[in-house]
Amino acid sequence: MTKERLIEMIDSGMNVYGTTYENEKEVAKHCGLNVTENDVEYLEQYDGGDFEYKEKQFIDGDMIYIIREPK
């Protein structure tokens, strides 16, 4: 996953979450949103320089997840 791709995803309205948590259950529990692990999808690892964009911080090596609105 590249910085440019993360920025595209955020700009398109996706709820992108970068973390060191390694599974959907942990992300759902700790992301601060009222979601279950079924609302969380792992994409891939971020490999690039650390950066912040629209109040979201990404660190080299973060696992990148998409968090969907609960149905």
C-alpha distances in whole Angstrom, upper triangle without the diagonal:
4,7,8,7,7,11,11,11,13,15,16,17,15,15,12,13,11,13,15,16,16,17,18,21,21,18,21,24,22,20,23,24,26,24,24,22,22,20,17,14,12,8,6,6,5,6,8,11,13,13,15,15,18,19,15,14,11,12,10,10,10,9,8,11,13,16,19,22,25,27
4,5,5,6,9,10,11,13,14,16,17,15,16,13,14,12,15,17,19,19,20,21,24,23,21,23,26,24,22,25,25,28,26,27,24,25,23,20,17,15,12,10,9,6,6,6,9,11,11,13,13,16,18,15,14,11,11,10,11,11,12,11,14,15,18,21,24,27,29
4,5,5,6,9,10,11,12,14,16,15,15,12,13,12,15,17,19,20,22,22,25,24,21,23,26,23,21,23,24,27,26,27,25,26,23,20,19,17,14,12,11,8,8,7,8,9,8,10,10,13,14,12,11,9,10,10,12,12,13,11,14,15,18,21,24,27,29
4,5,5,6,9,10,11,12,15,14,15,13,15,14,18,20,22,23,24,24,27,26,23,25,28,26,23,25,25,28,27,28,27,27,24,22,20,18,15,14,14,11,11,10,11,12,11,12,11,13,16,14,14,12,14,14,16,15,16,13,16,16,19,21,24,27,29
4,5,5,6,9,10,11,13,12,13,11,13,13,16,19,20,21,21,21,24,24,21,23,26,24,21,24,23,26,24,25,24,23,21,18,16,15,12,12,12,10,11,11,13,14,13,14,12,14,16,14,14,12,14,14,15,14,14,11,13,13,16,18,21,24,26
4,5,5,6,9,10,11,10,10,8,10,10,13,16,18,18,19,19,22,21,18,20,22,21,18,20,20,23,21,23,21,21,19,16,15,13,11,11,11,9,11,11,12,12,11,11,9,11,13,10,11,9,12,12,13,12,12,9,11,11,14,16,19,22,24
4,5,5,6,9,10,10,11,9,12,12,16,19,21,22,23,22,25,24,20,22,25,23,19,21,21,24,23,25,24,24,21,19,18,17,14,15,15,12,14,13,13,13,10,10,7,9,12,10,11,11,14,15,16,15,15,12,14,13,16,17,20,23,25
4,6,5,6,9,9,11,10,14,15,18,21,23,23,24,22,26,25,22,23,26,24,21,23,22,25,23,25,24,24,21,19,17,17,14,15,16,14,16,15,16,16,14,14,11,12,15,13,15,14,17,18,19,17,17,14,14,13,16,17,19,23,24
4,5,5,7,6,8,7,11,12,16,19,20,21,20,19,22,22,18,19,23,21,18,20,19,21,20,21,20,20,17,15,14,14,12,13,15,13,16,16,17,17,15,14,11,12,14,12,14,13,16,17,18,16,15,11,11,9,12,13,15,19,21
4,5,5,5,7,6,10,12,15,19,20,21,21,19,22,22,18,19,22,20,16,18,17,20,19,21,20,20,17,16,15,15,14,15,16,14,17,17,17,16,13,12,9,8,11,9,12,12,16,17,18,16,15,12,12,10,12,13,15,18,21
4,5,7,10,10,13,15,19,23,24,25,25,23,26,25,21,22,25,23,20,21,20,22,22,24,24,23,20,19,18,19,17,18,19,17,19,19,19,18,15,13,10,9,12,12,15,15,19,20,22,19,19,16,15,13,15,15,17,20,22
4,6,9,10,14,17,20,24,24,25,24,22,25,25,21,22,25,24,20,21,20,22,21,23,22,22,18,17,17,18,16,18,20,18,21,21,22,21,18,17,13,12,15,15,17,17,21,22,23,20,20,16,15,12,14,13,15,19,20
4,6,9,12,15,19,22,22,23,23,20,23,23,19,19,22,21,17,18,16,18,17,20,20,19,16,15,15,17,16,18,20,19,22,22,22,21,19,16,13,11,14,13,16,17,21,22,23,20,19,15,14,11,11,11,12,15,17
4,6,9,13,16,19,19,20,19,17,19,20,16,16,19,18,15,16,14,16,15,17,17,16,13,12,12,13,12,15,17,16,19,20,21,20,18,16,13,12,14,12,15,15,18,20,20,17,16,12,10,7,8,8,10,14,16
4,7,10,13,17,16,18,17,14,16,16,13,13,16,15,11,13,11,13,12,14,14,15,11,10,11,12,12,15,16,15,19,20,20,19,17,15,12,11,12,10,13,13,17,19,19,15,14,10,8,6,5,7,9,12,15
4,7,10,14,14,15,15,13,16,15,11,13,16,14,11,13,13,15,14,15,15,15,12,10,10,10,10,11,12,12,15,16,17,15,14,12,11,11,11,8,10,10,13,15,15,12,10,7,6,5,6,9,12,15,18
4,7,10,10,12,12,11,13,12,9,11,13,11,8,11,11,14,13,14,13,15,12,9,10,9,10,11,11,11,14,15,16,14,13,12,12,12,11,8,9,8,11,13,13,9,8,6,5,6,7,11,13,15,19
4,7,9,11,12,12,14,12,9,12,14,12,10,13,14,17,16,17,15,17,15,12,12,10,10,10,9,8,11,13,13,11,11,11,12,13,12,8,7,6,8,10,9,5,6,5,6,9,11,14,17,19,22
4,5,8,10,11,13,10,8,11,12,10,9,13,14,17,16,16,15,17,16,12,13,11,12,11,9,10,13,14,15,12,13,13,15,16,14,11,9,8,8,10,9,5,5,7,8,11,12,16,19,20,24
4,6,9,11,13,10,9,13,13,11,12,15,17,19,18,18,16,19,18,14,14,12,13,12,10,11,13,15,15,13,15,16,18,19,18,14,12,10,9,10,8,5,6,9,10,14,15,19,21,23,26
4,6,8,9,6,6,10,10,9,10,14,15,17,15,15,12,16,15,12,12,10,13,12,11,13,16,18,19,17,18,18,20,21,19,16,14,13,13,14,11,8,7,9,10,13,14,17,20,20,23
4,7,9,7,8,11,12,12,13,16,17,19,17,15,12,15,15,12,11,9,11,11,10,13,15,18,20,19,20,21,22,23,22,18,17,15,14,15,11,9,7,10,10,13,14,18,20,21,24
4,6,6,7,9,10,11,12,15,16,17,14,12,9,11,12,9,9,8,11,12,12,15,18,21,23,21,23,23,23,24,23,19,19,17,17,18,14,12,9,10,9,12,12,15,18,18,21
4,6,5,6,9,10,10,13,13,13,10,8,5,8,8,6,7,7,11,12,14,16,20,22,24,22,23,22,23,23,22,19,19,18,18,19,17,14,10,11,8,10,9,12,14,14,17
4,5,5,6,9,10,13,12,12,10,7,5,8,10,8,10,11,15,16,17,19,23,25,27,25,25,25,25,25,23,20,21,20,21,22,19,16,13,14,11,13,12,14,15,14,17
4,5,5,6,8,11,12,13,11,10,8,12,12,10,12,12,15,16,16,18,21,23,24,22,23,22,23,23,21,18,18,18,18,19,17,14,12,13,11,13,12,15,17,16,19
4,5,5,6,9,10,11,9,9,7,11,10,7,9,10,13,14,14,16,19,21,22,20,20,19,20,20,18,15,15,15,16,18,16,12,10,10,8,10,9,12,14,14,18
4,6,6,8,7,8,6,5,5,9,8,7,10,11,15,17,17,19,23,25,25,23,23,21,22,21,19,17,18,18,19,21,19,16,13,13,10,11,8,10,12,11,14
4,6,7,8,8,8,7,8,12,11,10,14,15,18,19,20,21,24,26,27,24,24,23,23,23,20,18,19,19,20,22,20,17,15,16,13,14,12,14,15,14,17
4,6,8,10,10,10,11,14,13,12,14,15,18,19,18,19,22,24,24,21,21,20,20,20,17,15,15,16,17,20,18,15,14,14,13,14,12,15,16,15,19
4,6,8,9,10,11,14,12,10,13,14,16,17,17,18,21,22,22,19,19,17,17,16,14,12,13,14,16,19,18,14,13,12,11,11,9,12,13,13,17
4,7,9,11,13,15,13,13,16,17,19,21,21,21,24,25,25,22,21,19,19,17,15,13,15,17,19,22,21,18,17,16,14,14,11,13,13,13,17
4,6,9,11,13,10,11,14,16,19,21,22,22,25,26,27,24,22,20,19,18,16,15,17,18,21,24,23,19,18,16,13,12,9,10,9,10,13
4,7,10,12,10,11,15,17,20,23,24,25,28,30,30,27,26,24,23,21,19,18,20,22,24,27,26,22,20,19,15,14,10,11,9,8,11
4,7,8,6,8,12,14,17,20,21,23,26,28,29,27,26,24,23,21,20,18,20,21,23,25,24,20,18,16,13,12,8,8,7,6,9
4,5,5,7,11,13,17,19,21,23,27,29,30,28,27,26,25,24,23,21,22,22,24,26,24,20,18,17,13,12,9,10,10,8,10
4,5,5,8,10,14,16,18,20,24,26,28,26,26,25,25,24,23,21,22,21,22,24,21,18,15,14,11,11,9,10,12,10,13
4,6,8,11,14,17,19,22,25,28,30,28,28,27,26,25,25,22,23,23,25,26,23,20,17,15,12,11,9,9,10,9,10
4,7,10,13,16,19,20,24,26,28,26,25,24,23,22,21,19,21,21,23,24,22,19,16,14,10,8,6,5,7,6,9
4,7,10,13,15,17,20,23,24,23,22,21,21,20,20,17,18,17,19,20,19,15,12,10,7,6,5,6,9,10,12
4,6,10,12,15,18,21,23,22,22,21,21,21,21,18,18,17,19,19,17,14,11,9,5,5,7,8,12,13,15
4,6,9,11,15,18,20,19,20,20,20,21,20,17,17,15,16,16,14,11,7,6,4,7,9,11,15,16,18
4,7,9,13,15,18,18,18,19,18,20,20,17,17,14,15,15,13,11,8,6,6,7,11,13,17,18,20
4,7,9,13,16,16,17,18,18,20,21,17,16,13,13,12,10,9,6,5,8,10,14,16,20,22,24
4,6,10,13,13,15,16,17,20,19,16,14,11,10,8,6,6,4,6,9,12,15,19,22,24,27
4,6,9,10,11,13,14,17,17,13,12,8,8,6,5,5,6,6,10,13,16,19,23,25,28
4,7,9,11,14,16,19,19,16,13,10,8,5,6,8,9,10,14,17,20,23,26,29,32
4,7,9,12,14,17,18,15,12,9,8,5,8,10,12,12,16,18,21,25,28,30,33
4,6,10,13,16,16,14,11,8,7,6,9,11,14,14,18,20,23,26,29,31,35
4,7,10,14,13,11,8,6,4,6,9,10,13,13,17,19,21,24,27,29,33
4,7,10,10,8,6,5,7,9,12,11,14,14,16,18,20,23,25,28,31
4,7,6,5,4,6,9,12,14,13,15,14,16,17,18,21,23,26,29
4,5,5,6,8,12,14,17,15,16,14,16,16,17,19,21,24,27
4,6,8,11,15,17,19,17,18,16,16,16,16,18,19,22,25
4,7,10,13,17,19,16,17,16,16,16,16,18,19,22,25
4,7,10,13,15,12,14,12,13,13,14,16,18,21,24
4,7,10,12,10,12,11,13,14,16,19,21,23,27
4,7,9,7,9,9,12,14,15,19,21,24,27
4,6,6,9,10,13,16,18,22,24,27,30
4,6,9,11,14,17,20,23,26,28,32
4,7,9,13,16,19,22,25,27,30
4,6,9,13,15,19,22,24,27
4,7,10,13,16,19,21,24
4,7,10,13,17,19,22
4,6,10,13,15,18
4,6,10,12,15
4,7,9,12
4,6,9
4,6
4
